[in-house]
Amino acid sequence: MNKELDNQEQITNWFNNTYTKRGYWYLRPKKAYYIYLELLEAKANQKLLDIACGLGRLLEASKDYKVEQYGIDISSVAIAKAKEHFPDFNLNVANAEDLPFEDSSFDIITCIGSLERMINTQNALKEMLRVGK
């Protein structure tokens, strides 16, 4: 097994275990995310992609802005739990280094507190630029 794959599996397993054991306790409260949406000047009908969305707290706050919510996370546990609470959101298990979206798909892209945990940050940043308008 190559080193990168091993590290990716370790990261994925850590997040799956964390979300299984800690759930919402692990996250900031919903009100902590409004500042990001204000700074990004979120508006109705914009498409928002939250990379490493976890349990969807930022996406939950974005409902007040009437944006279209999309989220990806490497943790299948996080996505499953988020889908239970937010069945109308577009949530998928995916890696930020290989986003499953067309070029220029999103008006707003967020990635809060996660970039430092990605193996290849350059690829992740390139992917964010690719799918952003």
Sequence and secondary structure as in RCSB ss.txt:
>XXXX:A:sequence
MNKELDNQEQITNWFNNTYTKRGYWYLRPKKAYYIYLELLEAKANQKLLDIACGLGRLLEASKDYKVEQYGIDIS
SVAIAKAKEHFPDFNLNVANAEDLPFEDSSFDIITCIGSLERMINTQNALKEMLRVGK
>XXXX:A:secstr
  HHHHHHHHHHHHHHHHHHHHGGGGS  GGGGHHHHHHTT  TT EEEEET TTTHHHHHHGGGT EEEEEES 
HHHHHHHHHH TTSEEEE  TTS  S TT BSEEE  S GGG S HHHHHHHHHHHB 
